[in-house]
Amino acid sequence: MAVALAILLTGCAATMGAGDAGCASYAEARLARPPAETVAEVPPDWADWIADLDDRMTGTCR
């Protein structure tokens, strides 16, 4: 799980936010997230939720 989340979190935020305020805000927030290496410190249920949220937001905002 940690590897999958780390892969998701390495995506480029610059590809998001083309004209949508929500997507631009999400792209900006992704720039401030902690390093992917720290995902091991996140409880598994939270890591799953974060990965799902990031996947949905990234897919919506491309």
DSSP file (Angstrom, degrees, kcal/mol; ACC not computed):
  #  RESIDUE AA STRUCTURE BP1 BP2  ACC     N-H-->O    O-->H-N    N-H-->O    O-->H-N    TCO  KAPPA ALPHA  PHI   PSI    X-CA   Y-CA   Z-CA
    1    1 A M     >        0   0    0      0, 0.0     4,-2.6     0, 0.0     5,-0.2   0.000 360.0 360.0 360.0 -43.7    0.0    0.0    0.0
    2    2 A A  H  >  +     0   0    0      1,-0.2     4,-2.5     2,-0.2     5,-0.2   0.884 360.0  50.7 -60.8 -37.8    2.7    2.4    0.9
    3    3 A V  H  > S+     0   0    0      2,-0.2     4,-2.3     1,-0.2    -1,-0.2   0.921 109.9  49.6 -66.2 -43.1    4.4    1.9   -2.5
    4    4 A A  H  > S+     0   0    0      1,-0.2     4,-2.1     2,-0.2    -2,-0.2   0.917 113.3  46.4 -62.1 -42.9    1.1    2.6   -4.3
    5    5 A L  H  X S+     0   0    0     -4,-2.6     4,-2.4     1,-0.2    -1,-0.2   0.906 110.6  52.6 -66.5 -40.8    0.5    5.7   -2.4
    6    6 A A  H  < S+     0   0    0     -4,-2.5     4,-0.5    -5,-0.2    -1,-0.2   0.897 108.8  50.6 -61.9 -39.8    4.1    6.9   -2.9
    7    7 A I  H >< S+     0   0    0     -4,-2.3     3,-1.1     1,-0.2     4,-0.2   0.928 111.3  48.2 -63.6 -44.9    3.7    6.4   -6.6
    8    8 A L  H >< S+     0   0    0     -4,-2.1     3,-1.3     1,-0.2    -2,-0.2   0.888 108.6  54.4 -61.3 -38.9    0.5    8.4   -6.7
    9    9 A L  T 3< S+     0   0    0     -4,-2.4    -1,-0.2     1,-0.3    -2,-0.2   0.526  96.0  66.5 -77.6  -4.5    2.0   11.2   -4.7
   10   10 A T  T <  S+     0   0    0     -3,-1.1    -1,-0.3    -4,-0.5    -2,-0.2   0.455  74.7 119.5 -93.7  -0.1    4.9   11.6   -7.1
   11   11 A G  S <  S-     0   0    0     -3,-1.3     2,-0.6    -4,-0.2     3,-0.0  -0.203  75.3-101.6 -61.4 155.7    2.6   12.9   -9.9
   12   12 A C    >   -     0   0    0      1,-0.2     3,-1.4     2,-0.0     4,-0.1  -0.714  23.3-160.8 -86.6 117.6    3.2   16.4  -11.2
   13   13 A A  G >  S+     0   0    0     -2,-0.6     3,-1.7     1,-0.3    -1,-0.2   0.710  84.3  76.3 -68.1 -19.9    0.7   18.9   -9.8
   14   14 A A  G 3  S+     0   0    0      1,-0.3    -1,-0.3    13,-0.1    13,-0.0   0.690  83.2  65.7 -67.3 -16.4    1.6   21.2  -12.7
   15   15 A T  G <  S+     0   0    0     -3,-1.4    -1,-0.3    12,-0.1     3,-0.2   0.559  96.6  70.4 -81.0  -6.4   -0.6   19.1  -15.0
   16   16 A M  S <  S+     0   0    0     -3,-1.7    46,-0.2     1,-0.2     3,-0.1  -0.635  71.3  51.8-106.9 164.3   -3.7   20.1  -13.1
   17   17 A G        +     0   0    0     44,-0.8     2,-2.4    -2,-0.2    -1,-0.2   0.699  50.2 167.1  93.1  21.3   -5.7   23.2  -12.7
   18   18 A A  S    S-     0   0    0     43,-0.5    -1,-0.2    -3,-0.2     3,-0.1  -0.441  82.5 -37.3 -72.6  79.1   -6.3   24.3  -16.3
   19   19 A G  S    S+     0   0    0     -2,-2.4     2,-0.6     1,-0.2    -1,-0.2   0.302 109.9 112.4  93.6  -9.2   -9.0   26.9  -15.6
   20   20 A D     >  -     0   0    0      1,-0.1     4,-2.7    41,-0.1     5,-0.2  -0.873  56.2-150.6-102.5 124.6  -10.9   25.3  -12.7
   21   21 A A  H  > S+     0   0    0     -2,-0.6     4,-2.3     1,-0.2     5,-0.2   0.880  97.5  50.3 -61.4 -39.7  -10.6   27.0   -9.4
   22   22 A G  H  > S+     0   0    0      2,-0.2     4,-2.3     1,-0.2    -1,-0.2   0.909 112.9  46.2 -64.3 -42.6  -11.0   23.7   -7.4
   23   23 A C  H  > S+     0   0    0      2,-0.2     4,-2.7     1,-0.2    -2,-0.2   0.890 111.7  51.1 -68.3 -39.0   -8.4   22.0   -9.5
   24   24 A A  H  X S+     0   0    0     -4,-2.7     4,-2.1     2,-0.2    -2,-0.2   0.909 111.2  48.7 -63.4 -41.1   -6.0   24.9   -9.2
   25   25 A S  H  X S+     0   0    0     -4,-2.3     4,-2.3    -5,-0.2    -2,-0.2   0.907 112.0  48.4 -64.8 -42.1   -6.4   24.9   -5.4
   26   26 A Y  H  X S+     0   0    0     -4,-2.3     4,-2.4     2,-0.2    -2,-0.2   0.917 110.1  51.6 -65.1 -42.8   -5.8   21.1   -5.3
   27   27 A A  H  X S+     0   0    0     -4,-2.7     4,-1.1     1,-0.2    -1,-0.2   0.905 111.0  48.7 -59.7 -41.5   -2.7   21.4   -7.4
   28   28 A E  H  X S+     0   0    0     -4,-2.1     4,-0.6     1,-0.2     3,-0.4   0.912 110.5  50.6 -64.5 -42.7   -1.4   24.1   -5.1
   29   29 A A  H >< S+     0   0    0     -4,-2.3     3,-1.1     1,-0.2     4,-0.3   0.868 103.7  59.0 -64.5 -36.4   -2.2   22.0   -2.0
   30   30 A R  H >< S+     0   0    0     -4,-2.4     3,-1.2     1,-0.3    -1,-0.2   0.831  97.2  61.7 -62.2 -31.1   -0.3   19.0   -3.5
   31   31 A L  H 3< S+     0   0    0     -4,-1.1    -1,-0.3    -3,-0.4    -2,-0.2   0.765 105.2  47.8 -65.8 -24.1    2.8   21.1   -3.7
   32   32 A A  T << S+     0   0    0     -3,-1.1    -1,-0.2    -4,-0.6    -2,-0.2   0.374  84.9 118.8 -98.1   3.4    2.8   21.5    0.1
   33   33 A R  S <  S-     0   0    0     -3,-1.2     3,-0.1    -4,-0.3    -3,-0.0  -0.299  72.4 -96.7 -70.8 156.2    2.2   17.8    1.0
   34   34 A P        -     0   0    0      0, 0.0    -1,-0.1     0, 0.0     5,-0.0  -0.212  55.5 -75.7 -64.9 161.6    4.8   15.9    3.0
   35   35 A P    >   -     0   0    0      0, 0.0     3,-1.8     0, 0.0     4,-0.1  -0.259  38.6-120.7 -58.8 145.7    7.4   13.8    1.3
   36   36 A A  G >  S+     0   0    0      1,-0.3     3,-1.9     2,-0.2     4,-0.2   0.776 108.3  71.5 -59.4 -27.5    6.2   10.4   -0.1
   37   37 A E  G >  S+     0   0    0      1,-0.3     3,-0.8     2,-0.1    -1,-0.3   0.763  88.2  63.3 -61.7 -23.5    8.7    8.6    2.1
   38   38 A T  G X  S+     0   0    0     -3,-1.8     3,-1.9     1,-0.2    -1,-0.3   0.468  72.6  96.0 -81.8   0.0    6.7    9.6    5.2
   39   39 A V  G X  S+     0   0    0     -3,-1.9     3,-1.7     1,-0.3    -1,-0.2   0.779  71.0  69.5 -61.9 -25.5    3.7    7.5    4.0
   40   40 A A  G <  S+     0   0    0     -3,-0.8    -1,-0.3     1,-0.3    -2,-0.1   0.734  93.2  59.0 -63.8 -20.6    4.9    4.6    6.2
   41   41 A E  G <  S+     0   0    0     -3,-1.9    -1,-0.3    -4,-0.1    -2,-0.2   0.541  88.3  91.5 -84.7  -7.3    3.9    6.7    9.2
   42   42 A V  S <  S-     0   0    0     -3,-1.7     5,-0.1    -4,-0.2   -40,-0.0  -0.738  87.3-109.3 -92.3 132.9    0.2    7.0    8.1
   43   43 A P    >>  -     0   0    0      0, 0.0     4,-2.5     0, 0.0     3,-0.5  -0.301  32.5-114.0 -57.4 144.8   -2.2    4.4    9.4
   44   44 A P  H 3> S+     0   0    0      0, 0.0     4,-2.5     0, 0.0     5,-0.2   0.841 113.8  52.9 -53.7 -41.5   -3.3    2.0    6.5
   45   45 A D  H 3> S+     0   0    0      1,-0.2     4,-2.0     2,-0.2     5,-0.1   0.906 112.8  44.8 -62.8 -40.1   -7.0    3.2    6.5
   46   46 A W  H <> S+     0   0    0     -3,-0.5     4,-2.9     2,-0.2     5,-0.2   0.902 111.2  53.2 -69.1 -40.5   -5.9    6.8    6.1
   47   47 A A  H  X S+     0   0    0     -4,-2.5     4,-2.5     1,-0.2    -2,-0.2   0.909 109.6  49.2 -60.7 -42.2   -3.3    5.9    3.5
   48   48 A D  H  X S+     0   0    0     -4,-2.5     4,-2.4    -5,-0.2    -1,-0.2   0.926 113.1  46.8 -61.6 -45.0   -6.0    4.1    1.4
   49   49 A W  H  X S+     0   0    0     -4,-2.0     4,-2.8     2,-0.2    -2,-0.2   0.913 112.5  49.2 -65.2 -43.3   -8.3    7.1    1.7
   50   50 A I  H  X S+     0   0    0     -4,-2.9     4,-2.8     1,-0.2     5,-0.2   0.920 112.0  48.9 -62.0 -44.5   -5.6    9.6    0.8
   51   51 A A  H  X S+     0   0    0     -4,-2.5     4,-2.4    -5,-0.2    -2,-0.2   0.911 113.0  47.4 -62.6 -42.4   -4.6    7.5   -2.2
   52   52 A D  H  X S+     0   0    0     -4,-2.4     4,-2.5     2,-0.2    -2,-0.2   0.928 113.5  47.5 -64.9 -45.6   -8.2    7.2   -3.4
   53   53 A L  H  X S+     0   0    0     -4,-2.8     4,-2.8     1,-0.2     5,-0.3   0.935 113.4  47.5 -61.0 -46.9   -8.9   10.9   -3.0
   54   54 A D  H  X S+     0   0    0     -4,-2.8     4,-2.8     1,-0.2     5,-0.3   0.907 111.6  50.9 -62.7 -41.6   -5.7   11.9   -4.8
   55   55 A D  H  X S+     0   0    0     -4,-2.4     4,-2.4    -5,-0.2    -1,-0.2   0.926 113.4  45.1 -61.5 -45.0   -6.4    9.5   -7.6
   56   56 A R  H  X S+     0   0    0     -4,-2.5     4,-2.2     2,-0.2    -2,-0.2   0.928 116.3  44.9 -65.9 -44.5  -10.0   10.9   -8.0
   57   57 A M  H  X S+     0   0    0     -4,-2.8     4,-2.2     2,-0.2    -2,-0.2   0.916 114.5  48.2 -67.2 -42.3   -8.9   14.5   -7.8
   58   58 A T  H  X S+     0   0    0     -4,-2.8     4,-0.6    -5,-0.3    -1,-0.2   0.923 113.4  48.0 -64.3 -43.6   -5.9   14.0  -10.2
   59   59 A G  H  < S+     0   0    0     -4,-2.4     3,-0.5    -5,-0.3    -1,-0.2   0.876 113.8  47.0 -64.1 -37.7   -8.1   12.1  -12.7
   60   60 A T  H  < S+     0   0    0     -4,-2.2    -1,-0.2     1,-0.2    -2,-0.2   0.852 114.6  46.4 -70.9 -35.4  -10.8   14.8  -12.5
   61   61 A C  H  <        0   0    0     -4,-2.2   -44,-0.8     1,-0.2   -43,-0.5   0.361 360.0 360.0 -95.8   5.4   -8.4   17.7  -12.9
   62   62 A R     <        0   0    0     -4,-0.6    -1,-0.2    -3,-0.5    -2,-0.1   0.512 360.0 360.0 -73.2 360.0   -6.2   16.5  -15.8
